[in-house]
Amino acid sequence: AKLRREQLGYKFKRQYSVGPYVLDFYCPIKKFAIEIDGSQHLENKEYDKERTEYLSGFKIKVLRFWNNEINTNIDAVMEKIIFELKPSP
């Protein structure tokens, strides 16, 4: 909900496809993806690494959060996202 309606000044698309992968949230203008990981990702670290490497080939930066982080500390999650959205000097 915090990424909807350009509340952060950028449009995020949900379930956005890049090649064989579907990103949870993607901001095309910033080439910035947000992935929300559940417990299944504990066993899929190699898959996540390959996926991130593939996306970096398109110059897409990926920021990952655990479901638990979002549920228990959304303010810190939003701070990290806002930091990543700031223009580079």
Order of alpha helices (4+ residues) and beta strands (2+ residues): beta-beta-beta-alpha-beta-alpha-alpha
